Amino acid sequence: MLHTIALIVENRPGVLVRIAGLFSRRGFNIDSLTVGATDNPDYARMTITVEGDEVVLEQVTKQVNKLVNVIRVSEMDPKESVDRELAIIKVTAKKEDRSEIMQIVSVFRAKIIDVSPRSLIIEVTGTNDKVEAMVRLLRQFGIKEMARTGRVSMVRGTKAVGP
């Protein structure tokens, strides 16, 4: 099972390396990792997705909590949070296929962000399942290149992960 963990860390050089190293030393595989600034420039937010059971999740959380630069660790309950992913996909787009590709883009509420004579670049944002479904449909046209963010997640309502 995939678990999403949100960390608030000091926004300093080397923090990401220490956290990634901890995962590596302990044999935990990071499925996805996103890092970005928070509204306070002294802190950064990391969203880490890790696969494993409850025991793995507990071990990861305890180990990460021991690191000096980590301010807060929160497991993101899927029922009480929203998560999104972003993908940018360059697709081969022959003249005869463009209208079908545009229909797929429309159905997924995605965007065409670049057009060239032989390809389209498409931006899609949504849950992992939505992004995966769109990728599956676009494969038939030929995906030339793809870049994906990891999962970002936020607790619903007034609760916050921040410091």
C-alpha positions in Angstrom: 0.0 0.0 0.0 1.2 3.5 -0.8 1.5 5.9 2.1 2.0 9.7 1.8 4.0 11.5 4.4 4.3 15.3 4.6 7.4 16.8 6.3 8.1 20.3 7.3 11.9 20.7 7.3 14.4 23.5 7.8 15.0 25.1 4.4 18.7 24.5 4.4 21.3 22.9 2.1 21.8 19.1 2.8 18.4 18.4 4.4 17.1 16.5 1.3 20.3 14.4 1.1 20.0 13.5 4.8 16.4 12.4 4.4 17.0 10.5 1.2 20.1 8.8 2.8 18.0 7.7 5.7 15.5 6.0 3.4 18.4 4.4 1.5 20.2 3.1 4.6 17.0 1.6 6.0 16.1 -0.1 2.7 12.9 2.0 2.2 12.1 2.8 -1.4 10.7 6.3 -2.1 8.0 6.0 -4.7 7.8 9.8 -5.2 9.3 12.9 -3.6 8.4 16.5 -4.0 10.1 19.4 -2.3 9.1 23.1 -2.3 9.2 26.3 -0.3 6.4 27.1 2.2 4.9 30.5 2.9 7.7 30.9 5.4 11.1 31.0 3.7 12.8 29.3 6.7 10.9 26.0 6.0 10.4 23.7 3.1 7.7 21.1 2.7 8.5 17.6 1.5 5.8 15.1 0.3 7.1 11.6 0.2 5.2 8.6 -1.0 6.5 5.2 0.2 5.2 1.7 -0.4 4.7 -0.7 2.5 2.5 -1.9 5.3 1.8 -0.1 8.6 5.0 -1.4 10.2 7.1 0.2 7.4 5.1 3.5 7.7 5.7 3.5 11.5 9.5 2.8 11.0 9.8 5.5 8.4 8.0 8.1 10.6 10.0 7.3 13.7 13.3 7.5 11.8 12.5 10.7 10.0 11.4 12.3 13.2 14.8 11.7 14.7 16.5 14.0 12.2 17.5 17.4 13.5 16.3 19.4 10.5 12.8 17.8 10.5 10.2 20.1 12.2 7.1 18.0 11.7 6.1 14.6 10.2 2.5 13.9 9.3 0.9 10.9 7.6 -1.6 12.0 5.1 -4.8 10.0 5.5 -6.4 9.6 2.0 -9.9 10.2 3.4 -8.9 13.5 5.0 -6.6 14.9 2.4 -6.5 15.8 -1.3 -3.5 15.0 -3.5 -2.5 15.9 -7.0 0.2 15.1 -9.6 1.3 17.1 -12.6 2.4 15.5 -15.9 3.7 17.1 -19.1 3.5 14.7 -22.0 4.9 15.2 -25.5 2.8 13.2 -28.0 3.4 12.5 -31.6 0.5 14.2 -33.3 -0.1 13.4 -37.0 -2.6 15.6 -38.7 -5.2 12.8 -38.8 -4.8 12.1 -35.1 -5.0 15.7 -33.7 -8.7 15.9 -33.3 -8.8 12.6 -31.3 -6.0 13.7 -29.1 -7.8 17.0 -28.5 -10.9 15.1 -27.5 -8.9 13.1 -24.9 -7.4 16.3 -23.6 -10.9 17.8 -23.3 -12.3 14.7 -21.5 -9.5 14.8 -18.9 -9.8 18.6 -18.5 -6.1 18.8 -19.5 -4.4 21.5 -21.6 -2.4 21.6 -24.8 0.5 23.9 -23.8 2.6 23.6 -27.0 1.9 22.8 -30.6 4.5 21.9 -33.3 4.0 20.4 -36.8 4.6 16.8 -35.5 3.8 16.9 -31.8 1.7 18.3 -29.0 2.7 18.9 -25.4 -0.1 18.3 -23.0 -0.4 19.2 -19.3 -2.6 17.1 -17.0 -3.1 17.6 -13.3 -5.0 15.2 -11.1 -4.8 12.1 -9.0 -2.3 9.5 -9.9 -5.1 7.3 -11.3 -6.3 10.2 -13.6 -2.7 10.8 -14.9 -2.1 7.1 -15.5 -5.4 6.8 -17.4 -4.5 9.6 -19.7 -1.0 8.3 -20.3 -2.6 4.9 -21.2 -4.8 6.6 -23.8 -2.0 8.7 -25.3 0.4 5.8 -25.7 -1.4 4.7 -28.9 -0.2 8.0 -30.6 3.4 7.6 -29.4 4.7 9.4 -26.3 7.9 11.0 -27.2 8.7 12.4 -23.7 7.1 12.7 -20.3 7.9 14.5 -17.1 5.9 14.0 -13.9 6.0 15.6 -10.5 5.5 13.4 -7.5 2.4 13.5 -5.4 1.6 16.7 -3.4 -1.0 16.4 -0.7 -2.8 18.7 1.7 -5.1 18.0 4.7 -8.8 19.0 4.1 -10.4 21.7 6.3 -8.7 24.0 8.7 -5.9 21.6 9.9 -2.4 22.2 8.6 0.8 20.3 8.4 2.9 23.5 8.7 4.9 24.6 11.8 
